[in-house]
Amino acid sequence: MQTEVFGTLDGHAVEAVRLANGGLVAELITYGARLTRLWVPDASGAMTDVVLGFDRLQSYVDDHAYLGATCGQYANRIAEGRCRIDGEPVQLDRNEGAHHLHGGSAGFDRKIWRIAALDDHSVTFATTTEDGEMGFPGRSTVSARYSLMDDGALDIEMEAETDRPTLMNIVNHAYFNLAGSGDVLDHQLRIAAPFYTPVDDHLLATGEIRAVAGTPFDFLTAKPIGRDIGPLCPDREGGGYDHNWCLDGSELAAVLFDPRSGRRMELSTTQPGLQVYTGGFLSDRMVGKGGVPLCRFAGVALETQAFPCSPNHAHFPDVILRRGETYRHATRLRFSAEESA
């Protein structure tokens, strides 16, 4: 398996790899351990790239929407970047106003990872963080493995170890559009989650856990993403869903279906939460692949995770990784298709 140079950054080569198996074809780059392309067949066998991305490395460098990236060390938000680990105060990098988001201004998405293993069907990226990097205690070693399986699934497996107690919550931030173009408001989504975690005006988790019943957050039965999104959309960019659902532990955590193409994506995970972000801040100022501008709601990110701001809410899942332990996070995205209407 050969790699190609996707571009150079500060004198360092960023490599690209292509994987193929189970009817799927994927492309990934070492900058941010990103999934940049994923071709999926419809029922007739026609292949479409179903993830948002760019043609040039510089566009990923300039991007602040984390397209396709591996995000961490702590993905999602922590209010004011502050928490305590074993009673000791920790101040993380604050890169979203006064708050911490997705590992900070130089998180995992900004690193050039190395290729630790590669074959026709899978690639493992690896990186290291130093003690105090972005405010996180401890020196940590991290890996992200992408594998195309015989049954038409993409497996994403993340592992980490550290030499001091630290926070660890890594996500993949690919945006999916199973039609390959347009917006995803007609995509049907089902989530096996009877509860969600509300947020305040700064998208920070309040610590509450609320039932989805009778709210726009009820996806227990499949419905179009856009059906109940109106109350969450101000008359400006932004808005829509950017919330965490509390998964009920079902083997099938979520299903995304595009009625136009007939493509279906089934998601399973070892994680307790699912952040659904419908891309409210995407816009035509972002020029995607082939020179085609993106649009508001051009893709949906389904980020398997611990809950946002977990270190500051004792009843949320524990996100402290200790020396001698291994953080493990697995997500499977299985693709299929049926004849579209």
C-alpha positions in Angstrom: 0.0 0.0 0.0 1.5 3.3 -1.1 0.9 6.7 0.4 0.9 10.0 -1.4 1.8 13.5 -0.4 -1.4 15.5 0.1 0.6 18.7 0.8 3.2 20.2 3.1 2.8 22.2 6.3 5.6 24.0 8.0 8.0 21.9 6.0 6.4 18.6 7.0 4.7 16.3 4.5 1.0 15.5 5.0 0.3 12.0 3.7 -2.9 10.7 2.1 -3.9 7.0 2.0 -6.7 5.2 0.2 -8.5 2.1 1.5 -10.9 -0.2 -0.2 -13.1 -3.1 1.0 -16.7 -4.2 1.3 -17.8 -2.0 -1.5 -16.5 1.1 0.2 -13.5 3.4 -0.7 -12.0 5.8 1.8 -9.3 8.5 1.7 -7.7 9.8 4.8 -4.9 12.2 5.6 -2.4 12.5 8.4 -3.3 16.1 9.2 -5.8 15.7 12.0 -6.1 11.9 11.3 -9.0 13.0 9.0 -11.5 11.1 7.0 -11.6 13.2 3.8 -13.6 11.0 1.4 -15.8 8.0 1.7 -17.4 6.6 -1.4 -20.6 4.5 -0.7 -22.7 2.7 -3.4 -26.4 3.1 -3.7 -28.7 0.2 -4.6 -27.7 0.3 -8.2 -24.0 0.4 -7.4 -23.5 4.1 -8.2 -20.7 5.5 -5.9 -21.0 8.8 -4.1 -18.6 10.5 -1.7 -20.7 11.0 1.4 -18.5 13.0 3.7 -17.8 16.8 3.5 -14.2 17.9 2.9 -11.8 19.9 0.7 -9.5 19.3 -2.2 -6.5 21.2 -0.7 -4.6 20.9 2.5 -4.7 24.7 3.1 -8.5 24.5 3.2 -8.3 22.0 6.1 -5.7 24.3 7.9 -8.1 27.3 7.5 -11.1 25.2 8.5 -12.6 25.7 12.0 -15.5 23.3 11.5 -13.3 20.2 12.1 -14.3 18.5 8.8 -13.4 14.8 9.1 -11.0 15.4 12.0 -10.1 13.3 15.0 -10.8 15.8 17.9 -9.4 15.7 21.4 -7.8 15.5 23.8 -11.2 16.5 25.2 -13.8 16.8 22.5 -16.9 19.0 23.0 -17.0 21.9 25.4 -15.8 22.6 28.9 -17.1 25.8 30.5 -14.3 28.3 30.9 -11.8 25.5 30.3 -11.8 24.8 34.0 -12.2 21.5 36.0 -10.5 19.6 38.7 -8.7 16.2 38.6 -8.4 14.5 42.0 -9.0 17.9 43.6 -6.3 19.7 41.7 -7.4 22.7 39.4 -6.8 22.3 35.7 -7.0 25.2 33.2 -7.4 24.2 29.6 -6.8 26.2 26.5 -9.8 28.5 25.8 -10.4 28.6 22.1 -14.2 29.3 21.8 -14.5 32.6 23.6 -14.0 32.0 27.3 -14.5 28.2 26.8 -12.7 25.1 25.7 -13.7 23.2 22.6 -12.4 20.0 21.0 -9.0 20.0 22.6 -8.1 23.6 22.2 -6.5 25.8 19.5 -3.9 23.2 18.8 -5.7 20.0 19.5 -5.5 16.6 17.8 -7.2 18.1 14.7 -4.1 20.4 14.2 -1.4 17.7 14.5 0.3 15.8 11.8 -0.1 12.2 12.9 2.2 9.5 11.9 1.1 6.3 10.1 1.8 3.5 12.6 0.2 0.6 10.5 -1.2 0.4 7.0 -2.7 -2.3 4.7 -5.3 -2.3 1.9 -8.2 -2.3 4.3 -7.0 -0.2 7.4 -4.8 2.5 8.6 -3.6 3.4 12.1 -2.6 6.9 12.9 -0.6 7.7 16.1 0.5 10.8 17.9 1.8 12.0 21.3 0.9 14.9 23.6 3.3 16.3 26.1 2.6 17.2 29.7 0.8 20.5 29.9 -0.1 20.6 26.2 -3.3 22.6 25.8 -3.4 22.5 29.6 -3.9 18.7 29.8 -1.8 17.0 32.5 0.4 14.0 31.5 2.2 12.7 28.5 -0.2 10.7 26.4 0.1 8.4 23.5 -2.9 8.2 21.2 -4.0 6.1 18.2 -6.9 6.2 15.7 -7.6 3.2 13.5 -9.9 3.3 10.5 -10.8 -0.1 9.0 -13.1 -1.0 6.0 -14.8 -4.3 6.8 -16.1 -7.0 4.5 -19.7 -6.2 5.4 -19.7 -2.6 4.2 -18.8 -1.0 7.5 -16.2 1.6 8.5 -14.8 0.8 12.0 -13.2 3.7 13.9 -11.2 2.6 17.0 -9.3 5.0 19.3 -7.0 4.2 22.1 -4.9 6.3 24.5 -2.6 5.9 27.5 -1.1 8.4 29.8 1.5 8.8 32.6 -0.6 11.1 34.9 -4.3 11.4 35.6 -5.8 13.4 32.7 -9.0 13.9 30.7 -9.6 11.8 27.6 -12.7 12.1 25.3 -11.8 11.6 21.6 -14.3 11.9 18.7 -14.4 11.6 15.0 -15.9 14.7 13.5 -16.9 13.6 9.9 -20.0 15.3 8.4 -22.2 13.0 6.5 -24.5 13.7 3.6 -25.7 10.4 2.2 -27.0 12.1 -1.0 -23.6 13.7 -1.7 -25.0 17.2 -2.2 -27.6 19.7 -1.0 -28.6 19.8 2.7 -29.5 17.0 5.0 -32.8 18.3 6.4 -34.7 15.5 4.5 -32.4 12.8 5.9 -34.2 10.6 8.3 -32.6 10.0 11.7 -33.4 7.6 14.5 -31.5 7.8 17.8 -31.8 5.2 20.6 -31.8 7.8 23.3 -34.8 8.7 25.6 -32.8 11.5 27.2 -30.6 14.4 26.2 -28.4 17.0 27.9 -29.7 20.6 27.5 -27.3 23.5 26.8 -27.3 27.2 27.6 -27.0 30.1 25.2 -23.3 29.3 24.8 -23.9 25.7 24.0 -22.6 24.6 27.4 -24.1 21.6 29.1 -26.2 22.8 32.1 -25.9 19.5 33.9 -29.5 18.6 33.4 -30.6 15.3 31.8 -34.1 15.7 30.2 -36.5 13.3 28.5 -36.8 13.8 24.8 -40.5 13.0 24.8 -42.6 16.0 23.5 -39.6 18.0 22.4 -37.7 18.6 19.1 -35.1 16.2 20.4 -37.3 13.1 20.2 -35.7 10.8 17.5 -36.8 7.5 19.1 -38.8 7.0 15.9 -37.1 8.0 12.7 -38.0 11.4 11.4 -36.5 14.0 9.0 -33.8 16.0 10.6 -35.5 19.2 9.5 -39.0 18.4 10.7 -38.8 19.9 14.2 -35.6 22.0 13.7 -37.4 25.3 13.3 -37.5 26.5 16.9 -33.8 25.9 17.1 -33.0 28.1 14.1 -32.6 31.9 14.5 -32.8 34.1 11.4 -29.0 34.0 11.0 -26.3 31.4 10.5 -25.9 28.9 13.2 -28.7 27.2 15.1 -30.1 23.7 14.5 -29.0 20.7 16.5 -25.7 20.8 18.4 -26.6 18.6 21.4 -25.7 15.4 23.2 -28.1 12.5 23.4 -27.8 9.9 26.2 -27.7 6.6 24.5 -29.7 3.7 26.0 -27.1 1.1 25.4 -28.8 -0.6 22.4 -26.6 -2.3 20.0 -27.8 0.0 17.3 -27.4 3.5 18.6 -28.5 5.5 15.5 -29.7 5.1 11.9 -29.3 7.8 9.2 -31.2 7.3 6.0 -31.4 9.4 2.8 -34.7 8.8 0.9 -33.3 10.3 -2.3 -30.4 7.9 -2.8 -31.6 5.0 -0.6 -28.3 5.0 1.4 -28.5 4.0 5.0 -25.9 4.3 7.7 -26.2 2.3 11.0 -24.2 3.5 13.9 -23.1 1.4 16.9 -20.6 2.5 19.6 -19.1 1.7 23.0 -19.6 5.3 24.1 -22.5 6.6 26.2 -23.3 9.8 24.3 -23.9 11.0 20.8 -23.4 14.6 19.8 -25.6 15.5 16.8 -24.4 18.6 15.0 -26.4 19.6 11.9 -23.8 22.1 10.6 -25.7 25.3 11.3 -22.5 27.3 10.9 -21.6 25.9 7.5 -22.0 28.3 4.7 -21.2 29.1 1.1 -18.1 30.9 2.2 -16.6 27.4 2.6 -15.7 25.9 -0.8 -15.8 22.2 -0.7 -14.6 19.5 -3.1 -14.7 20.3 -6.8 -15.1 24.0 -6.1 -18.7 23.5 -4.9 -19.6 25.8 -2.0 -21.1 24.3 1.1 -24.4 25.5 2.6 -26.1 25.6 6.0 -27.0 22.1 7.1 -24.8 20.6 4.3 -23.9 17.6 6.5 -24.6 16.1 9.9 -21.8 15.1 12.4 -22.6 12.1 14.6 -20.0 12.3 17.3 -19.8 9.3 19.7 -18.5 10.5 23.0 -18.8 11.0 26.7 -21.1 13.8 27.7 -20.0 17.4 27.2 -18.4 19.1 30.3 -18.4 15.8 32.1 -15.5 16.8 34.4 -17.8 19.4 36.0 -20.9 17.3 36.4 -20.4 14.4 38.8 -23.4 12.4 37.5 -22.0 12.5 33.9 -19.7 9.7 32.6 -16.2 9.6 34.1 -13.6 10.9 31.6 -10.5 10.7 33.8 -7.8 8.4 32.3 -5.1 7.2 34.8 -1.7 5.7 34.5 -1.9 2.0 33.7 -5.3 2.3 32.1 -6.2 2.3 28.4 -8.8 4.5 26.9 -10.8 2.6 24.3 -13.5 4.0 22.0 -15.0 2.0 19.1 -17.6 3.1 16.6 -19.0 1.1 13.6 -20.7 2.8 10.7 -22.3 0.2 8.5 -23.6 1.2 5.1 -26.3 -0.3 3.0 -28.8 0.8 0.3 -32.3 0.2 -0.9 -34.1 1.4 -4.0 -35.0 5.0 -3.6 -38.5 6.3 -4.1 
